[in-house]
Amino acid sequence: MKFTDGYWLTRPDMSPLYAVEVDDVRVDRSAGTMTVYAPTAVTRDRGDTLNRPMLTVTLSAPAEGIIKVRLEHHAGRVARGPFFDVHDDRAHTPEFDQSADESILRSGSLAVRVRHSGPWRMDFECDGKLVTSSLPRSIGHVTGASPSGGPKATWVHQQLSLEPGERVYGLGERFGAFVKNGQSVESWNADGGTSSEQAYKSVPFYLTTGGYGVFVNHPENVSFEVGSEVNSRVQFSVAGEALEYYLIAGPQPKDVLRRYTALTGRPARVPAWSFGLWLTTSFTASYDEQTVSAFVDGMAARDIPLSVFHYDCFWMREYQWTDFEWDARAFPDPSGQIRRMHERGLRVSVWINPYIAQRSALFREAADAGFLLKRTDGSVWQWDLWQAGMGLVDFTNPAAARWYADKLQGLLDQGVDVFKTDFGERIPTEGVSWFDGSDPLRMHNYYPRLYNETVFRLLEQHHGEGDAIVFARSATAGSQQHPVHWGGDCDSTYLSMAESLRGGLSLAMSGFGYWSHDIGGFEGTPDPDVFKRWLAFGLLSSHSRLHGSDSVRVPWAFDEEAVDVTRRFTKLKMSLMPYLAGAAELAHTEGIPMMRPMPLEFPADRSGYDADTQYMLGGSLLVAPILRADGTVEYYVPDGEWTSLLDGSVVNGPRWVTETHGYESIPLRVRPGTVLPIGGDDSRPDYDWAEGVTLRCFALPDGFDEPTIIRGHDGGARVGFRVRREGGRIVAVSDDATASWSLRAGERQVTRRGPGELWIDLDEDAR
C-alpha cells in the first residue's frame, strides 16, 4: 500500500517514523547477529533521547549468500503462526568487520554494510559490487488513524533502491505485465481468474536484473510497490510492528533461484507419465461412463497418445462436494472403469477440494469430530458460495488432516492415481478460529500449503517418492515442493492465452519448477483457430492438459485439422522426453524451472528483458506461442545461429524476428551449441529414453566437448554420452549403453548399438 502523497507529504491520517541515523551497532558473534539501533530523529544532545521512538534492525546470515533482515518497532508482540518453513543452514557462520566508520556482516559473496555516521544508509553488496541500498526514509513504521475509534493500525515497510533500467520479476503467478516495475501488487490469494490483478498463487518473493532477490518472510498480505510509490525503489510492507525479509545473492538469476529454493524447498520429482497429455471431462459439460469411454476410444482411434484421464467435479453428486463418492447415476462401476483405464495404459485423476457441503454425510461426521473450521463462538463456519452450507476442513488439526487423507486413501485403493486439488483461495479471515490458534490473516495464503501438502504426502506414501503428483491451483511460498500447478480459469481467447503465459513466466521466476494451463482456455468455447494455436503452446509446456468449463476439449469437436495438430505436438513432446527429463531433474535438484523466461536464461542480454510472449523450455529450446489469428508472431532471438527443430530453417541473432506460421508449426528453435537427445518412441512419455535415442547436434563450435546424460524414466541407471567437435568432425562416445543410438548433424546420421564411438565429417559423407 502507499503511505505518501508524492515524495514530500504523507497521506491523510498516516504518521510515519523513519530510521534517520545509527545510534549503535552491536555484534553477537555467538548468535551470529549484528543489531543496529536507529533513532527516528537526529540526536543532538542527551535530551533528544527522551520520548524518542527507535527502530531495531537485526541482521544475520541463515545460509551462504543470504542475509536476513528483521525490522522492529515494538518487539514484544506475540508472534502467531503459521510461519513459512525456512531451511536455515545451521553450520553457516557469518563474518563481521567493524571500524569507527562502519559495520559489515558478510555471508559468502554477499555483504551488508551499515554506516555509523550521517543519514541512514544500509548497502548490500555481491562480490564487492553494490546491488541495492536502504536509503533515507526507506525503513519506516507507520501509524494510521482508526476509523472506528479502536486501536490504531500500524505497518512496517522497507524500501530497497533500483538502478536505472533494473527490472523486477516474480511475486507469484501474476497475469499482468511480466515486468513488475510500476505495479502495485498485493500478495493475497484470490479466485479472480486470469484477467485481473488478483492471483491464485501469491508468493512474496521477487528477483531483479541487478543480481539479487528478496523474500519477504510473511504468509499474510505483503503489499509491494514496485517503483510505484518511489520510482527508484521497491517498497514492501506488512501490518504490525515487525517486518522480516531475506536478501538473496546472485549474481545470476539462476543463482538466486538456487538459493531461494534451498531456503523454501525444491520441487519434488514428478513421475514420467505426468508429462504426457491429460484429457478431462471438462467442468459442467454433460458426461457419464459412456462419454468417458468414447473420449478415450476417440483419442486411440485417431492415434493421439493419451496418458491421463481426469474426472472433474461431477464425478460426485451435485450439492455434496466433497464427499469422495462416485455419482452412481453416471458411474455405476467406477472400480471397473478405472481398471479398464489402467489396462489401456492410462492414469486416472479425480477432482477434489477442501470444502464439505452440508448435504454430504461427511459434513456431520467432520463437524462432530471438530475437523471443520470454526467461528469464534465455537460454531462451524459455513457459507453457500460454491456449495450449499459448505464447511472448510481445518488442516491445522492433525486429526482432521489424517481424516481427510483417509477418505482419499479409499479412492487410491480403488485405483485413482492423482488428485486435482482445486480451490484453496477463498479462506475466511473474519470471525474464525483455527484449531492451532493460527492468525486468520496469516492463514489465508498459507492454507493451500497445508491442503496440498496433506494430499501430496499421502500420494507419496501410496505410490512412492518420485511417483506422486497433484494438479493444484492455489499456492504460496514453499508450495513449489508439491507439484504440479496450473494457471486457473482463463477465457478461450488469444488475450487469455497471453495472460496465462505471463502468469507462467512470473511463477517460474518465483521458484516453481513445473507449470500447466487449460489448453483452449476454460471459460467459453474457443474457435478452432484459438484451440489449434493453444495446442502447440500447451504441448510445449512442462505439463499439458485439455480442459474446459461448459464445453469439451476433444480435438474432433473443433475440426479434423485440430486432430492433426494435437497428434503432431503430442508426439513431438513424447519424442522430446529424454531432453525434458533432464530439465525436470534440474528443477528438482537445483530449483531451475523447466519453463524459463528469457532474462533467466540470458541475464546479460538486455534486449530480452521485456520479452514476455516467449520462453525457453529447458536451456536449449526457444518457444514463441502464436497469439494472433493471422498466424504472425514476433519474437526475440539471442546471439548465435538458431535452428528450427520443425523445418531446419536458421535465423541468426541477436535480433527480433517476425514470421507467419500454419497450425502445425510454431517458432521452436534450438540454441546454438546444443546436443539435443530425441527419443525413439513418440507414443508415450514413460518409455526407455536411452533406447533408440538420437543425439542431434546444432551449431556446435570447434572445441565443443560436453556430456549428455539420459536419465532412466523409472529412476534406474543413467546412460552417458560425450560429444565433441574436432574441426570438421563431430564425434560421440557412449559409456555403458547397450541400447541402439544415433548421432545426427544436419541431415547426416549414423547409428550403432552398445558402447563405442560414432563420428560425422561435416564436409564429407557420413561414415
C-alpha positions in Angstrom: 0.0 0.0 0.0 1.0 3.6 -0.4 1.8 5.8 2.6 2.9 9.0 0.9 1.3 11.8 -1.1 4.0 12.5 -3.6 7.6 12.5 -2.3 7.3 15.2 0.4 3.9 14.6 2.1 2.2 11.7 3.8 -1.3 10.6 3.2 -4.0 11.9 5.5 -4.1 10.2 8.9 -0.7 8.5 8.3 2.1 9.2 10.8 5.5 7.7 9.7 8.6 7.2 11.7 11.8 6.7 9.7 15.2 5.4 10.6 17.3 8.5 10.3 20.7 7.6 11.7 22.6 4.9 13.6 23.0 5.2 17.4 24.8 1.9 18.0 25.7 -1.4 16.3 26.2 -4.5 18.4 27.7 -7.7 17.2 26.9 -11.0 18.9 29.2 -13.5 17.3 27.9 -16.5 19.3 24.4 -15.7 17.9 25.7 -14.7 14.5 23.8 -11.4 14.6 24.5 -7.7 14.1 21.9 -5.4 15.6 21.6 -1.8 14.5 19.7 0.7 16.7 18.3 3.5 14.6 16.6 6.5 16.2 13.7 8.2 14.3 15.1 11.7 14.7 18.5 13.2 14.8 20.1 13.0 18.3 21.8 16.3 19.1 22.1 16.0 22.9 21.0 13.8 25.7 17.6 15.4 25.9 16.9 14.2 22.4 17.0 10.6 23.6 13.8 11.1 25.7 10.4 10.3 24.3 12.1 9.2 21.1 11.0 6.1 19.2 13.7 3.8 17.9 13.7 1.1 15.2 15.8 -2.0 15.6 17.4 -3.7 12.6 18.8 -7.2 13.3 21.0 -8.7 10.6 22.0 -12.4 10.3 23.1 -14.9 7.7 21.0 -18.1 7.6 22.9 -19.5 4.7 25.8 -18.7 2.4 24.8 -15.8 0.1 21.7 -14.9 2.1 21.3 -12.1 4.6 18.2 -12.0 6.9 16.9 -8.6 8.0 14.4 -8.1 10.8 12.9 -4.6 11.4 11.1 -4.0 14.6 9.4 -1.1 16.3 7.9 -2.8 19.4 9.4 -6.3 19.8 7.0 -7.5 22.5 4.1 -8.6 20.2 3.1 -12.2 20.4 4.1 -14.0 17.2 1.2 -16.2 16.0 1.6 -18.7 13.2 1.6 -20.0 10.7 5.2 -19.5 9.6 6.9 -20.4 6.4 9.1 -23.4 6.7 12.6 -21.8 6.1 15.6 -24.2 5.9 18.5 -22.3 7.6 22.0 -23.7 7.3 22.9 -24.0 10.9 26.5 -24.7 10.1 26.9 -21.4 8.3 28.7 -18.7 10.2 28.8 -15.0 9.0 31.9 -12.9 9.2 31.9 -9.5 10.9 34.1 -6.4 10.3 33.8 -3.3 12.4 35.6 0.0 12.3 35.0 3.5 13.6 33.1 4.4 10.4 31.0 1.2 9.6 30.0 -2.3 10.5 29.9 -5.1 7.9 28.3 -8.6 8.0 29.4 -11.0 5.3 27.7 -14.2 4.2 29.9 -15.7 1.5 29.7 -13.4 -1.6 27.1 -11.2 0.0 27.7 -8.4 2.4 25.7 -5.8 4.2 27.4 -2.5 5.2 26.0 -0.1 7.7 27.4 3.4 8.1 27.8 4.7 11.6 27.5 8.5 10.9 25.4 10.7 8.6 21.9 9.9 7.3 20.7 6.4 7.5 22.2 4.1 4.9 22.5 0.3 4.6 24.2 -1.1 1.5 24.0 -4.7 0.1 27.0 -5.9 -2.0 27.5 -9.0 -4.0 31.1 -9.9 -4.9 32.1 -6.4 -3.9 29.5 -4.8 -6.2 26.7 -2.6 -4.7 23.4 -4.2 -5.8 20.8 -2.3 -3.7 20.6 0.1 -0.7 18.3 1.1 2.1 18.4 4.9 1.9 16.9 7.7 4.0 13.2 7.4 4.5 13.2 3.7 3.4 12.9 1.9 6.8 9.6 3.1 8.3 7.0 2.4 10.9 3.6 4.0 10.0 0.6 4.6 12.2 -2.8 5.1 10.7 -5.9 6.5 12.4 -8.6 4.0 13.3 -11.9 5.0 11.7 -13.8 3.0 14.4 -12.0 4.6 17.3 -10.3 1.4 18.2 -6.6 0.6 18.2 -4.7 2.4 15.6 -3.4 0.4 12.6 0.4 0.1 12.2 2.6 -1.0 9.4 6.4 -1.6 8.9 7.9 -1.1 5.5 11.3 -1.4 3.8 12.3 0.3 0.5 15.3 -1.0 -1.5 16.8 1.0 -4.3 16.5 0.2 -8.0 19.1 1.2 -10.5 18.1 2.8 -13.9 17.0 0.0 -16.2 16.8 -2.6 -13.5 13.8 -4.9 -14.0 11.8 -6.7 -11.3 10.2 -10.1 -11.8 8.3 -12.7 -9.8 5.8 -12.2 -6.9 4.0 -15.4 -7.8 1.6 -16.1 -10.7 0.7 -12.7 -12.0 -1.2 -12.4 -15.2 -0.5 -8.7 -15.9 2.8 -7.4 -17.3 5.7 -9.7 -16.7 8.0 -6.9 -15.7 6.7 -5.7 -12.4 8.2 -2.2 -12.4 5.4 0.4 -11.9 3.0 -2.1 -10.4 1.3 -2.2 -7.0 0.9 -5.9 -6.0 -1.0 -7.3 -3.0 0.3 -10.7 -2.0 -3.2 -12.1 -1.3 -4.6 -15.2 -2.8 -8.0 -14.8 -4.6 -10.1 -16.7 -7.1 -10.1 -14.0 -9.7 -9.4 -15.7 -13.0 -6.5 -14.7 -15.2 -7.9 -11.3 -16.4 -7.4 -9.2 -13.2 -4.7 -8.1 -10.8 -5.7 -11.0 -8.5 -3.7 -14.2 -8.2 -4.2 -17.8 -7.1 -0.6 -18.1 -6.2 0.8 -15.2 -4.3 4.5 -15.5 -3.5 6.2 -12.7 -1.6 9.5 -13.1 -3.5 11.0 -11.1 -6.3 14.2 -11.1 -8.2 15.8 -8.4 -10.3 18.3 -8.0 -13.1 20.5 -6.3 -10.6 21.8 -9.7 -9.4 19.8 -10.4 -6.2 16.3 -11.5 -4.9 14.2 -10.6 -1.9 12.0 -13.0 0.0 9.6 -11.3 2.5 9.1 -13.9 5.2 5.4 -13.2 5.9 2.5 -15.5 4.9 -0.1 -12.8 5.5 -0.7 -10.0 2.9 2.5 -8.3 1.8 2.0 -5.1 -0.1 4.5 -4.3 -2.8 5.0 -1.0 -4.5 7.5 -1.7 -7.3 8.7 1.7 -8.4 5.1 2.8 -7.9 5.5 4.9 -4.7 9.1 6.0 -5.0 10.1 5.5 -8.7 13.6 4.3 -7.8 12.7 1.9 -5.1 10.8 -1.4 -4.4 8.7 -1.0 -1.2 7.2 -3.9 0.7 5.1 -3.5 3.8 3.2 -5.6 6.3 0.7 -4.7 9.0 2.0 -4.8 12.6 5.2 -4.0 14.4 7.8 -6.1 12.6 9.0 -6.9 9.1 11.4 -9.8 8.2 13.0 -10.4 4.8 15.9 -12.2 3.2 18.1 -10.6 0.6 19.5 -13.4 -1.6 22.6 -13.1 -3.7 23.1 -14.0 -7.4 25.0 -12.8 -9.2 22.9 -14.6 -11.9 19.1 -15.1 -11.6 19.6 -18.9 -11.6 21.9 -18.5 -8.6 19.2 -16.5 -6.8 16.6 -19.3 -7.5 19.0 -22.0 -6.4 19.5 -20.2 -3.1 15.8 -19.3 -2.7 14.5 -22.8 -3.3 17.2 -24.2 -1.0 15.7 -21.9 1.6 12.0 -22.6 1.0 12.1 -26.0 -0.6 12.8 -27.6 -4.0 10.2 -29.1 -6.3 9.7 -32.8 -5.9 10.4 -35.2 -8.7 7.3 -36.0 -10.7 6.5 -39.3 -12.5 7.4 -39.7 -16.1 3.8 -40.4 -17.1 2.7 -37.0 -15.9 4.5 -35.3 -18.9 2.0 -36.9 -21.3 -1.3 -35.5 -22.5 -4.1 -35.1 -19.9 -7.7 -35.1 -21.1 -10.6 -34.1 -18.9 -14.4 -34.4 -18.9 -14.5 -30.6 -18.6 -16.4 -29.0 -15.7 -20.2 -28.7 -16.3 -20.3 -30.4 -19.7 -22.6 -33.5 -19.6 -20.7 -36.7 -19.2 -21.0 -40.2 -17.8 -19.2 -43.5 -18.1 -20.1 -43.9 -21.8 -18.9 -40.4 -22.6 -15.6 -41.0 -20.9 -15.1 -44.3 -22.8 -16.0 -42.5 -26.1 -13.4 -39.8 -25.4 -10.7 -42.4 -24.7 -11.6 -44.5 -27.7 -11.7 -41.5 -29.9 -8.1 -40.5 -28.9 -6.9 -44.0 -29.5 -8.7 -44.3 -32.9 -7.0 -41.1 -34.0 -3.6 -42.1 -32.9 -3.3 -39.4 -30.3 -1.2 -40.5 -27.3 -3.1 -40.1 -24.1 -1.5 -40.5 -20.6 -4.1 -39.3 -18.0 -7.8 -39.1 -17.9 -9.3 -36.6 -15.4 -12.8 -36.7 -14.0 -13.8 -33.1 -13.0 -16.3 -32.1 -10.3 -19.4 -34.0 -11.3 -17.9 -37.4 -10.8 -19.5 -36.8 -7.4 -23.2 -35.9 -7.0 -24.2 -32.3 -7.0 -24.7 -30.4 -3.7 -22.5 -32.7 -1.8 -19.0 -32.0 -2.8 -16.6 -33.1 -1.5 -17.8 -36.5 -0.3 -15.4 -38.7 -2.3 -18.3 -40.9 -3.5 -18.9 -41.5 -7.2 -22.3 -40.5 -8.6 -23.8 -43.9 -9.3 -26.3 -42.4 -11.8 -23.4 -41.6 -14.1 -20.7 -44.0 -12.9 -22.3 -47.3 -11.7 -19.0 -49.2 -11.9 -16.1 -46.8 -11.1 -13.7 -49.6 -10.0 -14.3 -51.4 -13.2 -13.9 -48.3 -15.3 -10.6 -47.4 -13.5 -9.4 -50.9 -14.1 -10.1 -50.7 -17.8 -8.3 -47.4 -17.9 -5.3 -48.9 -16.4 -5.4 -51.8 -18.8 -5.1 -49.3 -21.6 -2.0 -47.7 -20.0 -3.9 -44.6 -18.7 -3.7 -43.0 -15.3 -6.8 -41.7 -13.6 -7.2 -38.3 -11.9 -10.2 -37.0 -10.0 -11.2 -33.5 -8.8 -11.3 -32.7 -5.1 -11.5 -29.5 -3.0 -11.2 -28.8 0.8 -14.9 -28.0 1.3 -17.5 -30.3 2.7 -21.1 -29.5 1.7 -23.8 -29.7 4.3 -25.8 -32.4 2.3 -22.8 -34.7 2.4 -22.9 -37.3 5.1 -19.3 -36.3 5.8 -20.3 -32.9 6.9 -21.9 -34.1 10.2 -19.0 -36.6 10.7 -16.4 -33.8 10.3 -18.3 -31.3 12.3 -18.9 -33.6 15.3 -15.2 -34.5 15.3 -14.1 -30.9 15.2 -12.5 -31.2 11.8 -14.1 -28.1 10.2 -13.0 -24.5 10.7 -15.0 -22.9 13.5 -16.2 -19.4 14.2 -15.0 -17.6 17.3 -18.3 -18.6 19.1 -17.5 -22.3 18.5 -20.0 -23.0 15.7 -18.9 -24.3 12.3 -18.0 -21.7 9.8 -20.3 -22.1 6.7 -21.4 -20.3 3.6 -23.3 -21.0 0.4 -20.7 -19.8 -2.0 -19.7 -22.8 -4.2 -21.7 -25.5 -2.4 -24.8 -25.1 -0.2 -23.9 -24.8 3.5 -20.3 -25.9 3.0 -17.7 -26.1 5.7 -13.9 -25.9 5.4 -11.5 -28.7 6.5 -9.2 -27.3 9.2 -5.8 -28.8 8.2 -4.2 -27.2 11.3 -5.8 -30.0 13.2 -3.6 -33.1 12.6 -6.6 -35.4 13.2 -8.5 -33.5 10.5 -5.7 -33.9 8.1 -5.5 -37.6 8.8 -9.3 -37.9 8.4 -9.2 -36.2 5.0 -6.2 -38.3 3.8 -8.0 -41.5 5.0 -11.0 -40.6 2.8 -8.7 -40.1 -0.2 -7.0 -43.4 0.6 -10.2 -45.1 -0.2 -10.0 -43.7 -3.7 -6.4 -44.7 -4.1 -7.4 -48.2 -3.1 -10.0 -48.0 -5.8 -7.3 -47.3 -8.4 -7.2 -43.5 -8.6 -3.7 -42.2 -9.3 -3.7 -38.5 -8.9 -5.9 -35.7 -7.4 -6.7 -32.3 -8.9 -6.5 -30.2 -5.7 -8.8 -27.3 -6.7 -9.6 -24.2 -4.8 -7.9 -23.1 -1.5 -8.1 -19.3 -2.1 -11.4 -18.2 -0.5 -10.2 -18.7 3.0 -12.1 -16.5 5.6 -10.3 -14.1 7.9 -13.0 -12.5 9.9 -14.6 -14.1 13.0 -12.9 -17.5 12.6 -10.7 -19.6 14.9 -8.2 -22.2 13.7 -7.6 -25.4 15.7 -3.9 -24.5 16.4 -4.6 -20.8 17.2 -3.2 -19.5 13.9 -3.7 -15.9 13.0 -6.5 -15.9 10.4 -4.8 -13.2 8.3 -1.6 -15.3 8.1 -3.6 -18.5 7.4 -5.4 -17.1 4.4 -2.4 -17.5 2.0 -0.9 -20.4 3.9 -3.9 -22.6 3.8 -3.2 -24.1 0.3 0.2 -25.1 1.5 -1.3 -27.3 4.2 -4.1 -28.6 1.9 -1.8 -29.6 -0.9 0.9 -31.0 1.3 -1.6 -33.3 3.0 -2.7 -34.7 -0.4 0.8 -34.8 -1.8 2.3 -36.7 1.2 -0.5 -39.3 1.0 0.3 -39.9 -2.7 4.0 -40.2 -1.8 3.2 -42.8 0.8 0.9 -44.7 -1.6 3.0 -44.5 -4.8 6.5 -43.9 -3.5 8.8 -40.9 -3.7 9.0 -39.5 -7.2 5.7 -41.0 -8.3 3.4 -38.5 -6.6 1.8 -35.5 -8.3 -1.1 -33.2 -7.6 -2.7 -30.8 -10.1 -3.1 -27.7 -7.8 -4.4 -24.2 -8.3 -3.6 -22.2 -5.2 -0.2 -21.8 -3.7 2.3 -19.6 -1.8 6.0 -19.6 -0.9 7.2 -23.2 -0.4 4.3 -24.7 -2.4 6.7 -25.5 -5.2 7.6 -28.6 -3.2 4.3 -30.2 -4.1 3.9 -30.0 -7.9 2.3 -29.5 -10.3 0.4 -26.2 -10.5 -1.9 -24.9 -13.3 -2.9 -21.4 -14.2 -6.5 -21.3 -13.2 -9.6 -20.0 -15.0 -8.9 -18.2 -18.3 -11.1 -17.2 -21.2 -10.9 -19.1 -24.5 -9.2 -16.2 -26.4 -5.8 -15.2 -27.6 -5.7 -12.4 -24.9 -6.2 -15.0 -22.2 -3.6 -17.3 -23.8 -1.2 -14.4 -23.4 -2.4 -13.8 -19.8 -1.8 -17.4 -19.0 1.7 -17.3 -20.4 2.6 -14.2 -18.4 1.3 -16.0 -15.3 3.6 -19.0 -16.0 6.6 -16.7 -16.6 6.1 -15.0 -13.3 5.5 -18.2 -11.5 8.8 -19.6 -12.9 10.6 -16.5 -11.6 9.1 -17.4 -8.2 10.7 -20.8 -7.7 8.1 -23.1 -9.3 9.6 -25.8 -11.4 6.6 -27.1 -13.3 3.5 -25.3 -14.7 0.4 -26.0 -16.8 -2.7 -24.3 -18.1 -6.0 -25.2 -19.7 -5.4 -25.8 -23.4 -8.0 -23.9 -25.3 -9.0 -21.8 -22.3 -11.5 -22.6 -19.6 -14.4 -20.2 -19.9 -16.4 -20.4 -23.1 -15.6 -22.4 -26.2 -12.6 -21.4 -28.3 -12.9 -21.2 -32.0 -10.9 -23.8 -33.9 -8.2 -21.2 -34.6 -7.5 -20.4 -31.0 -7.7 -24.0 -30.0 -5.2 -25.2 -32.5 -2.7 -22.4 -31.7 -3.1 -23.1 -27.9 -2.4 -26.8 -28.6 1.2 -26.0 -29.7 1.7 -23.8 -26.6 0.2 -26.3 -24.2 2.1 -29.3 -25.5 5.4 -27.3 -25.3 4.7 -26.6 -21.6 6.0 -28.8 -18.8 2.6 -30.4 -18.3 -0.3 -30.4 -20.8 -4.0 -30.6 -20.1 -7.1 -30.3 -22.3 -9.8 -28.8 -20.1 -12.8 -26.5 -20.4 -15.8 -25.3 -18.4 -19.1 -26.0 -20.2 -17.7 -27.5 -23.4 -15.4 -30.4 -24.1 -11.9 -30.1 -25.5 -11.6 -33.4 -27.5 -9.9 -32.1 -30.7 -12.5 -33.6 -33.1 -15.1 -31.3 -31.5 -13.4 -28.5 -33.4 -12.3 -29.8 -36.8 -10.2 -32.6 -38.4 -7.2 -30.3 -38.6 -7.3 -29.9 -34.8 -6.9 -33.7 -34.6 -3.8 -33.5 -36.8 -2.3 -30.6 -34.7 -3.0 -32.5 -31.4 -1.3 -35.6 -32.8 1.7 -33.7 -34.1 2.5 -31.8 -31.0 1.7 -34.6 -28.6 4.1 -36.9 -30.5 6.7 -34.2 -30.7 6.6 -33.8 -26.9 6.9 -37.5 -26.3 9.9 -37.7 -28.6 11.5 -34.8 -26.5 11.2 -36.8 -23.3 15.0 -37.6 -23.0 15.6 -33.8 -23.1 12.6 -32.8 -20.9 13.5 -35.3 -18.3 16.9 -33.6 -17.9 15.2 -30.2 -17.5 12.8 -31.7 -14.9 15.7 -33.2 -12.9 17.3 -29.7 -12.8 14.1 -28.3 -11.4 14.2 -30.9 -8.6 17.9 -30.7 -7.8 18.6 -27.0 -8.3 15.3 -25.2 -8.4 15.7 -24.1 -12.0 12.3 -24.2 -13.7 11.6 -26.2 -16.8 10.0 -23.2 -18.4 12.5 -20.3 -18.3 11.8 -16.6 -19.1 14.4 -15.1 -21.4 16.1 -13.0 -18.6 16.5 -16.1 -16.5 18.4 -17.9 -19.3 20.1 -14.9 -20.8 20.6 -12.4 -18.0 23.2 -10.3 -19.8 21.1 -9.8 -22.9 19.1 -6.6 -22.2 17.1 -7.0 -25.4 15.3 -10.0 -23.9 14.4 -8.4 -20.6 10.8 -7.5 -21.7 10.2 -10.5 -24.0 7.1 -11.8 -22.3 5.5 -13.8 -25.1 8.2 -16.4 -25.4 10.3 -18.7 -23.2 13.0 -21.3 -23.1 11.7 -24.8 -22.5 14.8 -26.1 -20.6 18.0 -24.5 -21.6 18.0 -25.2 -25.3 14.6 -24.8 -26.8 13.1 -21.4 -27.6 9.3 -21.4 -27.8 7.2 -18.5 -29.1 3.4 -19.2 -28.9 1.4 -17.7 -31.7 -1.1 -15.2 -30.2 -2.7 -13.8 -33.4 -5.4 -15.1 -35.7 -3.3 -14.3 -38.8 -0.6 -16.6 -37.6 2.1 -13.9 -37.3 4.5 -13.9 -34.4 7.3 -11.6 -33.3 9.9 -13.0 -31.0 13.5 -12.2 -29.9 16.5 -14.4 -30.8 19.7 -14.0 -28.8 23.1 -14.2 -30.2 24.1 -17.1 -32.5 22.7 -19.4 -35.1 19.2 -20.7 -34.0 17.8 -23.7 -36.0 14.1 -24.6 -36.2 13.5 -28.1 -34.8 10.5 -28.4 -37.1 11.8 -27.3 -40.5 15.5 -26.8 -40.1 15.5 -23.1 -41.1 18.1 -20.9 -39.5 18.0 -17.4 -38.1 20.9 -15.5 -36.7 20.7 -13.3 -33.6 20.6 -11.1 -31.8 17.5 -9.6 -33.4 13.7 -9.6 -33.3 12.1 -11.9 -35.9 8.7 -11.7 -37.4 7.2 -14.9 -39.0 3.9 -16.4 -40.1 3.1 -20.0 -39.2 0.5 -22.5 -40.1 -1.3 -24.5 -37.4 1.2 -27.4 -37.4 4.1 -25.0 -36.9 5.4 -22.7 -34.2 8.7 -21.0 -33.6 10.6 -23.8 -31.8 14.3 -23.0 -32.2 17.3 -24.9 -30.9 20.0 -22.9 -29.1 23.4 -22.9 -30.8 25.9 -25.3 -29.2 23.2 -27.8 -28.3 23.3 -31.6 -28.3 19.5 -32.4 -28.2 18.6 -36.0 -27.4 15.5 -37.1 -29.3 13.7 -40.3 -28.1 12.9 -43.3 -30.2 9.3 -43.5 -29.1 6.6 -40.9 -29.6 3.7 -42.9 -28.3 4.1 -42.3 -24.6 6.2 -40.4 -22.1 7.4 -43.3 -19.9 9.5 -45.4 -22.3 13.2 -46.3 -22.2 14.6 -42.9 -23.1 18.0 -44.3 -24.0 16.7 -47.0 -26.4 16.9 -45.6 -29.9 17.9 -42.1 -28.8 19.3 -39.7 -31.5 21.8 -37.1 -30.5 21.1 -34.1 -32.7 23.8 -31.6 -32.9 23.1 -27.9 -33.6 25.8 -25.4 -34.4 28.5 -26.9 -32.2 31.5 -24.7 -32.1 35.0 -26.0 -32.7 36.4 -27.4 -29.4 32.9 -28.3 -28.1 33.3 -31.1 -25.6 30.4 -31.8 -23.2 28.5 -34.8 -21.7 24.9 -35.6 -22.4 23.1 -37.7 -19.8 19.9 -39.7 -20.5 18.1 -40.5 -17.3 16.1 -43.7 -16.6 12.4 -42.9 -16.7 11.8 -45.2 -13.7 14.7 -43.8 -11.6 17.0 -46.5 -12.9 20.5 -46.3 -14.3 21.5 -43.3 -16.5 23.2 -43.6 -19.8 26.0 -41.1 -20.6 27.3 -39.8 -23.9 30.1 -37.4 -24.7 30.0 -35.3 -27.8 32.9 -33.2 -29.1 33.8 -31.3 -32.2 37.2 -31.5 -33.7 37.4 -29.1 -36.6 35.2 -30.5 -39.3 34.3 -33.7 -37.4 31.8 -34.4 -34.7 32.5 -37.4 -32.5 30.2 -39.1 -30.0 31.2 -41.7 -27.5 28.9 -43.8 -25.2 29.9 -45.2 -21.9 27.9 -48.2 -21.0 24.9 -48.0 -23.3 23.6 -51.3 -24.6 20.7 -49.6 -26.5 20.7 -48.5 -30.1 21.7 -44.9 -30.5 22.4 -42.4 -33.3 24.4 -39.3 -33.9 22.9 -36.7 -36.3 24.3 -33.4 -37.6 22.1 -31.6 -40.2 20.7 -34.3 -42.4 23.6 -36.8 -41.7 23.0 -39.6 -39.3 25.0 -42.6 -38.2 23.8 -45.4 -35.8 25.2 -48.1 -33.7 24.2 -50.4 -30.8 26.1 -50.5 -27.5 29.1 -48.6 -26.3 31.6 -47.2 -28.7 32.3 -44.2 -30.9 30.5 -42.5 -33.8 31.6 -39.6 -35.9 30.3 -37.4 -38.7 32.6 -35.5 -41.1 30.7 -32.3 -41.8 32.2 -31.8 -45.2 32.1 -35.5 -46.3 29.6 -38.3 -46.5 28.6 -39.7 -43.1 30.5 -42.8 -42.0 
